[in-house]
Amino acid sequence: MKNRRAVFRIALSIAVAAIMPVSQSPIAAAAEAVDHLGVPGPLRFDGKSFALAWSAKPGAGYTKQEYVPTGQKVETYEQMLLVERMAGKLKAIDAARAQMQMLEKRKASDPLVNMSLIQNPKNSEVLLDFIVSAKDRDGKVIVEWNAYRYATIEGAEPGVMLFGVSHRAYGNENAKAFLGQLKTLRSAQIGALAGADMPKLR
C-alpha cells in the first residue's frame, strides 16, 4: 500500500461503528493537522515530546488526533499518541468491548492478534492493549502494538475519550526484534499510560 498507515488503523470509530456509524473512512488523509479538541500539543509522554501531526473528523461527533515525535511521520511512525473523542450515549467499557469484538473477527486473517483488558475499579476507565499485524505490498510484515485508555465523559456533552499509545515495527527482522522486546515494552508503556494525566479536551 502507498500509505502504510492505511494497512490497519483500528480506531475508536471502527470499534463503535455498530453503535454510531461514521460518514467516511477514519483513515482518510487530512490536508493538515488542525487541533479540534483543544489539545494542540506538544504532549509529553514517558519522557518524550509528541507534536500534533494528523487530525480528522471522520463522522458526526467523532474527532481523532495523532501525535508523533520529531522526525517521525504518521505514515511510517514507530511511536504515536492518539487522542480521540466520540460524542453520544456510550460508556468506556462499551467502546472497549466493541473494539475487542473487532479484534476477535480479525483473528481469522491475523493470527498474531492478542489482547488484554484492564478495568479500573475506582472509576469508569478501561485500558485495552492489543497487538495486530499485516503485510505491505512487498510482503513485508508490519507489527503494531497499541494500548488504549478509555474514559467516559459525563455532563452536558457525554461520550467517550480515548488516550492511547501505539508502537510499530516494519520488516521481518525488525518485527522479530520488536516481538522479542514486547513484554518489557508492554509493561512499561501500560504503566506510563495508566499513570499519565488524561489530556484536557475543550
Backbone hydrogen bonds in HBPLUS format (Angstrom, degrees):
<---DONOR---> <-ACCEPTOR-->    atom                        ^
c    i                          cat <-CA-CA->   ^        H-A-AA   ^      H-
h    n   atom  resd res      DA  || num        DHA   H-A  angle D-A-AA Bond
n    s   type  num  typ     dist DA aas  dist angle  dist       angle   num
A0006-ALA N   A0003-ASN O   2.84 MM   3  5.42 149.1  1.93 114.6 123.7     1
A0007-VAL N   A0004-ARG O   3.01 MM   3  5.27 163.0  2.04 108.6 114.1     2
A0014-ILE N   A0011-ALA O   3.05 MM   3  5.50 127.1  2.34 108.9 121.3     3
A0015-ALA N   A0011-ALA O   3.11 MM   4  6.42 161.1  2.15 152.3 158.2     4
A0016-VAL N   A0012-LEU O   3.02 MM   4  6.21 146.7  2.14 151.2 158.1     5
A0017-ALA N   A0014-ILE O   3.24 MM   3  5.04 167.3  2.26 103.7 106.5     6
A0019-ILE N   A0016-VAL O   2.82 MM   3  5.17 139.6  1.99 108.8 121.6     7
A0020-MET N   A0016-VAL O   2.79 MM   4  5.96 168.2  1.81 170.2 174.3     8
A0024-GLN N   A0058-PRO O   3.07 MM  34  5.37 136.3  2.27 159.3 167.4     9
A0028-ALA N   A0025-SER O   3.25 MM   3  5.58 164.9  2.28 114.6 115.4    10
A0202-ARG N   A0037-LEU O   2.66 MM 165  5.44 160.8  1.69 139.8 143.9    11
A0043-LEU N   A0050-PHE O   2.76 MM   7  5.04 152.2  1.84 148.4 150.7    12
A0050-PHE N   A0043-LEU O   2.76 MM   7  5.04 153.3  1.83 148.7 157.6    13
A0045-PHE N   A0048-LYS O   2.88 MM   3  5.33 159.0  1.93 148.9 156.0    14
A0048-LYS N   A0045-PHE O   2.95 MM   3  5.33 162.7  1.98 117.4 123.1    15
A0051-ALA N   A0068-VAL O   2.92 MM  17  5.51 157.2  1.97 145.2 138.5    16
A0068-VAL N   A0051-ALA O   3.00 MM  17  5.51 145.0  2.12 151.8 148.2    17
A0053-ALA N   A0066-GLU O   2.85 MM  13  5.89 178.2  1.85 158.1 158.6    18
A0054-TRP N   A0066-GLU O   3.31 MM  12  5.18 146.3  2.44 144.9 141.8    19
A0066-GLU N   A0054-TRP O   2.80 MM  12  5.18 163.7  1.83 155.1 156.1    20
A0056-ALA N   A0064-LYS O   3.02 MM   8  5.61 148.4  2.12 159.3 163.4    21
A0064-LYS N   A0056-ALA O   3.05 MM   8  5.61 166.0  2.06 160.2 162.4    22
A0062-TYR N   A0059-GLY O   3.01 MM   3  5.28 166.4  2.03 131.0 130.3    23
A0087-ALA N   A0061-GLY O   2.80 MM  26  4.86 159.4  1.85 135.9 143.1    24
A0063-THR N   A0085-ARG O   2.89 MM  22  5.32 158.6  1.94 153.0 160.2    25
A0085-ARG N   A0063-THR O   2.86 MM  22  5.32 157.6  1.91 154.7 159.5    26
A0065-GLN N   A0083-VAL O   2.85 MM  18  5.30 145.9  1.97 150.1 161.3    27
A0083-VAL N   A0065-GLN O   2.98 MM  18  5.30 161.9  2.01 154.1 157.1    28
A0067-TYR N   A0081-LEU O   2.89 MM  14  5.03 159.9  1.93 149.2 152.4    29
A0081-LEU N   A0067-TYR O   2.87 MM  14  5.03 160.3  1.91 145.1 151.3    30
A0072-GLN N   A0069-PRO O   3.15 MM   3  5.79 159.9  2.19 140.9 141.4    31
A0076-THR N   A0073-LYS O   3.15 MM   3  5.52 136.0  2.35 106.4 117.1    32
A0168-ARG N   A0078-GLU O   2.95 MM  90  4.75 153.6  2.03 123.3 127.5    33
A0080-MET N   A0166-SER O   2.87 MM  86  5.09 143.7  2.00 147.6 152.5    34
A0166-SER N   A0080-MET O   2.85 MM  86  5.09 156.4  1.91 148.1 151.2    35
A0082-LEU N   A0164-GLY O   2.84 MM  82  4.88 156.7  1.90 135.1 137.2    36
A0164-GLY N   A0082-LEU O   2.89 MM  82  4.88 162.7  1.92 137.5 142.6    37
A0084-GLU N   A0162-LEU O   2.90 MM  78  4.94 156.9  1.95 142.5 147.4    38
A0162-LEU N   A0084-GLU O   2.88 MM  78  4.94 160.3  1.92 136.2 139.4    39
A0086-MET N   A0160-VAL O   2.92 MM  74  5.31 163.2  1.95 156.8 162.3    40
A0160-VAL N   A0086-MET O   2.87 MM  74  5.31 154.0  1.94 147.3 155.7    41
A0088-GLY N   A0158-PRO O   3.01 MM  70  5.76 164.3  2.04 131.7 130.9    42
A0090-LEU N   A0088-GLY O   2.91 MM   2  5.57 129.1  2.17 108.1  92.6    43
A0094-ASP N   A0091-LYS O   3.04 MM   3  5.19 123.6  2.37  99.5 114.2    44
A0095-ALA N   A0091-LYS O   3.16 MM   4  6.56 157.9  2.21 157.1 161.9    45
A0096-ALA N   A0092-ALA O   3.03 MM   4  6.30 161.3  2.07 152.8 158.2    46
A0097-ARG N   A0093-ILE O   2.92 MM   4  6.01 159.9  1.96 144.3 149.8    47
A0098-ALA N   A0094-ASP O   2.96 MM   4  6.12 153.6  2.03 145.4 152.8    48
A0099-GLN N   A0095-ALA O   2.98 MM   4  6.20 152.8  2.06 143.8 151.2    49
A0100-MET N   A0096-ALA O   2.94 MM   4  6.24 152.6  2.01 145.9 153.6    50
A0101-GLN N   A0097-ARG O   2.96 MM   4  6.23 146.3  2.08 143.8 152.6    51
A0102-MET N   A0098-ALA O   3.12 MM   4  6.45 153.0  2.19 145.4 151.9    52
A0103-LEU N   A0099-GLN O   2.99 MM   4  6.33 151.6  2.07 146.3 154.7    53
A0104-GLU N   A0100-MET O   2.89 MM   4  6.13 151.8  1.97 146.6 154.0    54
A0105-LYS N   A0101-GLN O   3.12 MM   4  6.41 154.7  2.19 145.3 151.1    55
A0106-ARG N   A0102-MET O   3.02 MM   4  6.26 142.9  2.16 138.8 149.6    56
A0107-LYS N   A0103-LEU O   3.18 MM   4  6.47 130.1  2.44 142.8 154.0    57
A0107-LYS N   A0104-GLU O   3.28 MM   3  5.38 141.7  2.43  97.7 107.6    58
A0108-ALA N   A0105-LYS O   3.40 MM   3  6.14 160.3  2.44 115.6 119.3    59
A0109-SER N   A0106-ARG O   2.93 MM   3  5.69 150.2  2.02 122.6 129.7    60
A0110-ASP N   A0106-ARG O   2.87 MM   4  5.86 132.6  2.09 147.2 159.6    61
A0113-VAL N   A0110-ASP O   3.23 MM   3  5.94 168.8  2.24 121.9 125.1    62
A0114-ASN N   A0131-ILE O   3.35 MM  17  5.49 143.6  2.49 136.9 142.8    63
A0131-ILE N   A0114-ASN O   2.94 MM  17  5.49 150.4  2.03 152.2 159.2    64
A0116-SER N   A0129-ASP O   2.87 MM  13  5.47 144.5  2.00 158.8 165.8    65
A0129-ASP N   A0116-SER O   2.97 MM  13  5.47 164.5  2.00 159.0 163.4    66
A0118-ILE N   A0127-LEU O   2.80 MM   9  5.08 155.6  1.86 147.5 155.6    67
A0127-LEU N   A0118-ILE O   2.77 MM   9  5.08 169.2  1.78 157.9 161.6    68
A0120-ASN N   A0125-GLU O   3.10 MM   5  5.56 176.9  2.10 152.9 153.1    69
A0123-ASN N   A0120-ASN O   3.40 MM   3  5.79 154.0  2.47 109.0 115.2    70
A0126-VAL N   A0150-TYR O   3.00 MM  24  5.17 154.7  2.07 140.6 147.7    71
A0150-TYR N   A0126-VAL O   2.73 MM  24  5.17 163.3  1.76 166.4 167.8    72
A0128-LEU N   A0148-TYR O   2.84 MM  20  5.18 159.9  1.88 154.2 155.6    73
A0148-TYR N   A0128-LEU O   2.71 MM  20  5.18 171.4  1.71 157.3 157.6    74
A0130-PHE N   A0146-ASN O   2.91 MM  16  5.48 152.0  1.98 148.1 156.4    75
A0146-ASN N   A0130-PHE O   2.87 MM  16  5.48 167.6  1.89 166.2 170.5    76
A0132-VAL N   A0144-GLU O   2.88 MM  12  5.40 160.8  1.92 157.1 163.6    77
A0144-GLU N   A0132-VAL O   2.91 MM  12  5.40 175.4  1.92 158.8 158.1    78
A0134-ALA N   A0142-ILE O   2.97 MM   8  5.34 144.0  2.10 147.5 157.2    79
A0142-ILE N   A0134-ALA O   2.82 MM   8  5.34 156.0  1.88 153.5 151.9    80
A0136-ASP N   A0140-LYS O   2.94 MM   4  5.50 153.5  2.01 147.5 153.4    81
A0139-GLY N   A0136-ASP O   2.91 MM   3  5.27 162.7  1.94 116.1 120.3    82
A0171-GLY N   A0141-VAL O   2.74 MM  30  5.02 146.9  1.85 164.4 168.8    83
A0143-VAL N   A0169-ALA O   3.02 MM  26  5.34 161.9  2.05 153.2 158.7    84
A0169-ALA N   A0143-VAL O   2.99 MM  26  5.34 144.8  2.12 147.9 156.0    85
A0145-TRP N   A0167-HIS O   2.90 MM  22  5.30 157.7  1.95 150.7 158.0    86
A0167-HIS N   A0145-TRP O   2.84 MM  22  5.30 161.0  1.88 158.6 164.8    87
A0147-ALA N   A0165-VAL O   2.94 MM  18  5.45 153.9  2.01 158.6 164.9    88
A0165-VAL N   A0147-ALA O   2.98 MM  18  5.45 152.8  2.06 148.9 157.2    89
A0149-ARG N   A0163-PHE O   2.91 MM  14  5.17 157.7  1.96 136.1 142.9    90
A0163-PHE N   A0149-ARG O   2.94 MM  14  5.17 158.9  1.98 143.9 150.8    91
A0151-ALA N   A0161-MET O   2.92 MM  10  5.24 154.3  1.99 150.4 155.8    92
A0161-MET N   A0151-ALA O   2.85 MM  10  5.24 168.2  1.87 158.0 162.1    93
A0153-ILE N   A0159-GLY O   2.76 MM   6  4.93 177.8  1.76 138.7 138.1    94
A0159-GLY N   A0153-ILE O   3.09 MM   6  4.93 145.1  2.22 131.8 131.9    95
A0175-ALA N   A0171-GLY O   2.83 MM   4  5.91 155.7  1.89 156.5 164.5    96
A0176-LYS N   A0172-ASN O   2.98 MM   4  6.14 153.4  2.05 144.3 151.1    97
A0177-ALA N   A0173-GLU O   3.07 MM   4  6.33 160.4  2.10 149.1 153.8    98
A0178-PHE N   A0174-ASN O   2.85 MM   4  5.98 154.1  1.92 144.5 152.6    99
A0179-LEU N   A0175-ALA O   2.94 MM   4  6.16 161.8  1.98 150.6 154.2   100
A0180-GLY N   A0176-LYS O   3.11 MM   4  6.30 145.9  2.23 139.7 149.0   101
A0181-GLN N   A0177-ALA O   3.17 MM   4  6.44 132.6  2.41 140.6 152.0   102
A0181-GLN N   A0178-PHE O   3.13 MM   3  5.28 136.3  2.33  99.5 111.2   103
A0182-LEU N   A0178-PHE O   2.99 MM   4  5.96 110.4  2.49 139.2 157.0   104
A0182-LEU N   A0179-LEU O   3.34 MM   3  4.92 153.7  2.41  92.1  99.7   105
A0185-LEU N   A0181-GLN O   3.06 MM   4  6.26 170.7  2.07 157.3 160.3   106
A0186-ARG N   A0182-LEU O   2.65 MM   4  5.62 168.8  1.67 157.0 160.3   107
A0187-SER N   A0183-LYS O   3.26 MM   4  6.36 166.8  2.28 141.7 144.7   108
A0188-ALA N   A0184-THR O   3.16 MM   4  6.34 167.4  2.18 152.0 155.3   109
A0189-GLN N   A0185-LEU O   2.86 MM   4  5.97 168.2  1.88 160.1 163.6   110
A0190-ILE N   A0186-ARG O   2.93 MM   4  5.94 159.2  1.97 151.0 156.5   111
A0191-GLY N   A0187-SER O   3.17 MM   4  6.20 158.4  2.22 140.0 146.2   112
A0192-ALA N   A0188-ALA O   2.97 MM   4  6.20 154.5  2.04 143.9 151.2   113
A0193-LEU N   A0189-GLN O   2.87 MM   4  5.99 158.4  1.91 144.6 150.5   114
A0194-ALA N   A0190-ILE O   2.88 MM   4  5.96 165.8  1.90 151.2 155.3   115
A0195-GLY N   A0191-GLY O   3.08 MM   4  6.12 145.0  2.21 139.2 148.0   116
A0196-ALA N   A0192-ALA O   3.05 MM   4  5.99 116.8  2.47 136.2 149.9   117
A0196-ALA N   A0193-LEU O   3.33 MM   3  5.20 150.1  2.42  96.6 105.0   118
